[in-house]
Amino acid sequence: MPQVRVMGDDPDHVEQVVALLLALIDASPALTAGDPTRLRHRSGGGRIVFDANATGRAATSAAQPERVRAQRIDNQPANRPRRTPRRRELPPA
């Protein structure tokens, strides 16, 4: 799984860059981002990692509607339930 890692000496600047990157990825229909994970940096700076995935949808397909084609298949029941015969009315008296 592809990961994006942002590291720097200034933790506030790293947070700002990650926020911008996540906003750009969220605006793209072709990408999704996972939840960011904050890791410890050796020298005390900022270190943030998140997953980036391609959705398989191109940016041009978002503007065009998707077409779906389906064929209807009606299955006949194997045994039809028996009907009880109708009762006839009595003849007039």
N, C-alpha and C positions, 0 to 999 in steps of 0.2 A: 504494500500500500504506500503510495507516495506521501511523503511528509514534507511540510514546510517548517524550517527551523529559523527563528529570528533570534540573534544573539547580539548583545552590545554591552558596553560599560555603563550606560545610563538606562536604568530600568524603566523610567518614565518614557523615554524615547522609544524603547522597544515596545511598550504597551501601545503607544500612539501608532507605530508602524503596523502592528498586528491588527489594530482596530480598522485601519485603512484597508489592509489586505482582505480582511474578512468582509468588509462592506463591498469591495470590488468583486469578490468571489460570489457573494450573495446576489449581486446584480446580474451575474452571468447565468444564462439558462444552461450552459454547458458544464458548469462546475458546481460542486458542493464541498463544503468544508465541515470537518468534525469539530468537536469542542476543543478549545485550546487548553494545553497543559503547561503549567508553569514549573520549570525545573530550576534547580540550584545552579548558579554560575560560580565557577571556581574563584573568580576575583570579586564576587559580590554584585556583579551587574545583572542584567535581565536576560532570561533565556526562556523562550516560549516555543512550543511545538504544537502543530495541528495537522490533521490528515486532509489531503485534498484529493477529490475523486472526480473523474469525468462521468457525467450522467449519460452520455451517448446521444444527447440531443444537441444538434448544432444551433447556433444563434439564428440562422435563417429559418429553421423549422418552427421556431416559436411564433413567427409572424404568420405562418400558413397553417390553416386548420388541418387536422389529421383526418384522413378518410378511412372509414372502416367498412368492410364489406362482409355481410353475413348471409348465410343461406338457412332458411327455415326448414326444419324437418319435423313433421308431425308424426308421432308414433301412435299407431292405433292400439287400443287396449287389446290384450290377447283374448280375453273372454268378456263379452258384454254382459252386464248383469241382466238377469231375467226380469221381465216385467210381469207383474200380476195382471191377469186379464181384467178388463173393466167390467164392472157389474152393470147389467142392463136394468133399465127402469122397469118397474112393474107396469103392465098394461092398465089403461084407465078402467075403473070399475063401473 
